[in-house]
């Protein structure tokens, strides 16, 4: 029989109590994915299911969920993250949360502050109350609560809340995420269809981006979720090469087998045009807020996520963008309304 340790007396130890080691979650658990019907969300659900996770997918649009998650064995929960009842019910009984829900374009009933920041805090609070420890947050490269840009400021406020929490969090900060139906390259391709001769390039296209494929982002999310050494770590996520907006447009044109004369247009001149389009079009391809972001660099210098996770990102190359050929002028036009 083991001897029981003898009690000791004297002054209490001044050494801090070590934090418990984070758990390693490797499949077979239940994970809640917010924004599951979005571009990143749908690809992430597929990747997590493939790796053995039971996925609870919270979505707002049943139509979009039916289209993007068709054939994926997930438990779909309809609801708005701005509803505390919805959030509390969604986190009940899960082992981890992957929080992807966010908006890049505001609508009349959806602001950056409400959806990107306040909803994140609500999900955090619900996870903590339900005893969920593991939390993966999709932030944004350049996100900062001190940013002069409202979109980046809202994502920064959300990130600050996650990092300040006592959960076992991991934060991912991607550059531009590309894939079928994304909100960046697909928009560039639609504008190709709507601009038969010339193509306006905001700010001359000198701003740099580091596009990363959505499938690669989904793999990063899944690996980050399962690795104990990613807990309380923040990872920038960018593709293998930094490209100017003009270079990206040129590759989009090659992928679509199209030619256009690229005309540089100052952002200041485009601003009133985009502002007018926002008032006329139900679904404008770009907003004044996003137009401002096209004038600043969005590159990632830190590439350790790929080496640490043992992954190789796909290049932003015409042969990887052939899906853009399926975009028609009619589809491009209809997307505005």
C-alpha positions in Angstrom: 0.0 0.0 0.0 1.2 3.5 -0.9 2.1 5.7 2.0 -0.1 8.7 2.4 1.8 12.0 2.2 2.4 13.7 5.5 0.8 17.0 6.0 3.2 19.9 6.4 2.9 23.1 8.3 4.4 26.5 7.8 4.0 29.3 5.3 2.0 28.6 2.2 3.9 28.2 -1.1 4.3 31.4 -3.1 4.6 29.5 -6.3 1.6 30.0 -8.7 -0.7 27.0 -9.2 0.0 25.6 -12.6 -2.9 25.8 -15.1 -4.3 22.4 -16.1 -3.0 21.1 -19.4 -5.3 21.7 -22.3 -7.1 18.6 -23.6 -6.3 17.2 -27.0 -9.5 16.7 -28.9 -9.0 14.2 -31.7 -12.3 13.5 -33.5 -15.4 11.6 -32.3 -16.4 14.5 -30.1 -19.3 17.0 -30.7 -18.3 20.4 -32.2 -20.5 23.3 -32.8 -19.8 25.2 -36.0 -21.3 28.7 -36.3 -21.8 30.2 -39.7 -21.9 26.7 -41.0 -23.7 27.5 -44.3 -21.1 30.1 -45.2 -18.1 29.5 -47.5 -15.6 28.6 -44.8 -18.3 27.0 -42.6 -19.5 24.5 -45.2 -16.0 23.4 -46.1 -15.1 23.1 -42.4 -18.1 21.0 -41.7 -17.0 18.5 -44.4 -13.5 18.4 -43.1 -14.5 17.9 -39.5 -17.0 15.1 -40.5 -14.2 13.5 -42.5 -12.0 13.5 -39.4 -14.6 11.8 -37.3 -16.3 14.7 -35.5 -20.0 14.9 -34.8 -20.9 18.3 -36.2 -23.7 20.6 -34.9 -24.1 23.3 -37.6 -25.9 26.5 -36.7 -27.3 28.4 -39.7 -29.6 31.3 -40.4 -30.8 30.3 -43.9 -32.2 26.8 -44.4 -32.1 27.4 -48.2 -28.4 28.1 -48.1 -27.7 25.2 -45.7 -29.6 22.8 -47.9 -27.5 23.9 -50.9 -24.1 24.1 -49.3 -24.4 21.2 -46.8 -26.2 18.7 -49.0 -25.0 15.2 -48.3 -23.0 16.3 -45.2 -24.1 14.4 -42.1 -24.5 17.3 -39.7 -27.1 18.2 -37.1 -28.5 21.5 -38.4 -29.8 24.1 -35.9 -31.7 27.1 -37.3 -31.2 30.3 -35.4 -29.7 33.7 -35.1 -26.6 34.1 -32.9 -28.0 37.4 -31.7 -30.6 35.4 -29.9 -29.4 34.3 -26.4 -31.9 31.4 -26.3 -30.5 30.1 -29.7 -26.9 30.3 -28.6 -27.5 28.7 -25.2 -29.3 25.8 -26.8 -26.7 25.3 -29.5 -23.7 25.0 -27.1 -25.4 22.6 -24.8 -23.7 19.2 -24.9 -20.8 20.1 -27.2 -17.1 19.5 -26.6 -15.8 22.5 -28.7 -16.9 25.5 -30.6 -15.6 26.7 -34.0 -16.9 30.2 -34.4 -16.9 31.3 -38.0 -20.0 33.4 -38.2 -19.3 37.0 -39.4 -20.3 39.4 -42.2 -18.2 41.3 -44.6 -21.1 43.3 -46.1 -23.6 44.9 -43.8 -27.4 44.8 -44.4 -30.1 47.0 -42.9 -30.6 44.6 -40.0 -27.0 43.4 -39.7 -24.2 45.6 -38.5 -20.6 44.8 -38.0 -20.8 45.6 -34.4 -23.8 43.3 -33.8 -22.8 40.3 -35.9 -19.0 40.3 -35.7 -18.4 41.6 -32.2 -21.5 41.3 -30.0 -22.5 37.8 -31.3 -19.0 36.5 -30.6 -19.2 37.7 -27.0 -22.6 36.0 -26.7 -21.2 32.7 -28.0 -18.2 33.0 -25.7 -20.4 33.6 -22.6 -22.7 30.7 -23.6 -19.8 28.3 -24.1 -18.3 29.3 -20.7 -21.7 28.8 -18.9 -22.2 25.4 -20.6 -18.7 24.2 -19.5 -17.3 24.1 -23.0 -13.5 24.7 -22.9 -12.3 24.5 -26.5 -12.9 27.5 -28.7 -11.5 28.2 -32.2 -12.1 31.8 -33.5 -11.9 32.9 -37.1 -10.6 36.5 -36.9 -9.2 38.5 -39.8 -5.7 39.6 -40.9 -5.4 43.2 -39.9 -8.2 43.0 -37.3 -7.7 45.4 -34.4 -10.1 47.1 -32.0 -8.2 50.3 -32.8 -8.5 50.0 -36.6 -9.9 53.1 -38.4 -11.9 50.6 -40.6 -15.2 49.4 -39.0 -15.0 45.9 -40.4 -11.5 45.3 -39.0 -12.5 47.1 -35.8 -15.4 44.8 -35.2 -13.3 41.7 -35.9 -10.6 43.1 -33.6 -13.2 43.6 -30.8 -14.3 40.0 -31.2 -10.7 38.7 -31.1 -9.9 40.8 -28.0 -12.9 39.1 -26.2 -11.7 35.6 -27.1 -8.1 36.2 -26.1 -9.3 37.8 -22.8 -11.4 34.7 -22.0 -10.3 31.8 -19.8 -11.2 29.3 -22.5 -8.7 27.1 -24.4 -8.9 29.3 -27.5 -7.1 29.4 -30.8 -7.4 32.5 -33.1 -6.9 32.3 -36.8 -6.2 35.5 -38.8 -6.6 34.8 -42.6 -5.9 37.0 -45.5 -8.4 36.8 -48.4 -10.1 33.4 -48.5 -10.9 32.1 -52.0 -13.1 29.4 -53.4 -16.5 28.9 -55.2 -19.0 31.5 -54.1 -16.5 33.5 -52.0 -17.0 37.2 -51.5 -13.8 38.4 -53.2 -12.6 36.5 -56.2 -16.1 35.5 -57.3 -17.0 39.2 -57.2 -14.0 40.0 -59.4 -15.1 37.3 -61.9 -18.7 38.6 -61.9 -17.4 42.1 -62.7 -15.5 40.5 -65.6 -18.8 39.3 -67.1 -20.4 42.7 -66.4 -17.5 44.7 -68.0 -17.2 43.4 -71.5 -14.3 45.7 -72.7 -12.6 47.5 -69.9 -12.1 46.6 -66.2 -11.8 49.3 -63.6 -9.1 48.6 -61.0 -9.5 50.4 -57.7 -6.4 52.4 -56.8 -4.5 50.9 -59.7 -4.5 47.5 -58.1 -1.3 48.1 -56.1 -2.6 46.8 -52.7 -1.2 43.4 -51.9 -3.1 40.4 -50.7 -2.2 36.8 -49.8 -5.1 34.7 -51.1 -5.6 31.3 -49.4 -7.8 28.5 -50.6 -10.9 27.7 -48.5 -10.1 24.0 -48.4 -6.7 24.8 -46.9 -8.4 27.1 -44.3 -10.8 24.3 -43.4 -7.8 21.9 -42.8 -6.1 24.5 -40.7 -9.2 24.9 -38.5 -9.6 21.2 -38.0 -5.9 20.6 -37.2 -5.9 23.7 -34.8 -8.9 22.3 -33.0 -7.2 18.9 -32.4 -3.8 20.1 -31.3 -3.0 20.9 -27.7 -0.1 23.1 -28.7 -2.4 25.5 -30.6 -4.2 26.5 -27.4 -3.9 30.2 -26.6 -2.0 30.7 -29.9 -2.8 33.2 -32.7 -1.9 32.1 -36.3 -1.9 34.3 -39.4 -3.1 32.3 -42.3 -2.1 33.3 -45.9 -1.5 31.6 -49.2 2.0 30.8 -50.5 2.5 34.2 -52.3 1.6 37.8 -51.9 -0.1 39.3 -55.0 -1.3 42.8 -55.9 -4.9 43.2 -56.7 -3.9 43.7 -60.4 -2.0 40.4 -60.4 -5.1 38.7 -59.0 -7.4 40.2 -61.6 -4.9 39.1 -64.3 -5.0 35.5 -63.0 -8.8 35.6 -62.8 -8.9 36.7 -66.5 -6.5 33.8 -67.5 -8.7 31.3 -65.6 -11.8 32.6 -67.4 -10.1 32.7 -70.8 -11.0 36.4 -71.0 -9.2 39.6 -71.9 -10.0 43.1 -70.6 -8.2 46.5 -70.7 -7.4 47.2 -67.1 -8.1 50.8 -66.2 -6.7 52.2 -62.9 -9.3 54.3 -61.1 -8.6 56.2 -57.9 -10.6 55.0 -54.9 -11.8 58.5 -54.2 -13.5 58.5 -57.6 -15.1 55.1 -57.1 -16.4 56.0 -53.7 -19.5 58.0 -54.7 -20.4 55.4 -57.4 -20.3 52.6 -54.9 -22.2 54.6 -52.4 -25.0 55.2 -55.0 -25.0 51.5 -55.9 -25.5 50.6 -52.3 -28.7 52.6 -52.2 -30.0 51.0 -55.5 -28.9 47.4 -55.4 -30.2 44.9 -52.8 -26.9 43.0 -53.0 -24.1 45.3 -54.1 -20.9 43.5 -55.2 -18.8 45.9 -53.0 -19.6 48.5 -50.3 -17.8 51.7 -49.5 -16.4 50.0 -46.4 -14.9 47.2 -48.4 -13.7 49.6 -51.1 -11.5 51.3 -48.5 -9.9 47.9 -47.7 -8.9 47.4 -51.3 -6.5 50.3 -50.9 -4.5 48.7 -48.1 -2.2 45.7 -47.9 -3.5 42.4 -46.5 -0.5 40.2 -46.5 0.8 37.6 -44.0 4.5 37.5 -43.1 4.3 34.7 -40.6 3.9 31.4 -42.3 4.5 29.1 -39.3 0.9 27.7 -39.4 1.8 25.6 -42.4 5.1 24.2 -41.1 3.6 23.7 -37.6 0.6 21.9 -38.9 2.4 20.0 -41.6 0.2 21.4 -44.4 1.1 22.9 -47.9 -1.2 25.7 -49.2 -2.4 25.7 -52.8 -1.2 28.5 -55.0 -3.5 31.2 -56.4 -3.1 30.1 -60.0 -5.4 30.0 -63.0 -5.5 26.2 -63.0 -6.9 26.4 -59.4 -9.6 28.9 -60.5 -11.3 27.1 -63.3 -14.6 27.1 -61.4 -14.8 30.8 -62.3 -15.6 29.8 -65.9 -19.0 28.7 -64.7 -20.0 32.2 -63.9 -22.3 33.7 -66.6 -23.3 37.2 -67.3 -26.9 36.3 -66.3 -25.7 34.9 -62.9 -23.5 37.9 -62.4 -26.4 40.3 -63.1 -28.9 38.3 -60.9 -26.4 38.3 -58.0 -27.0 42.0 -57.6 -30.7 41.7 -57.0 
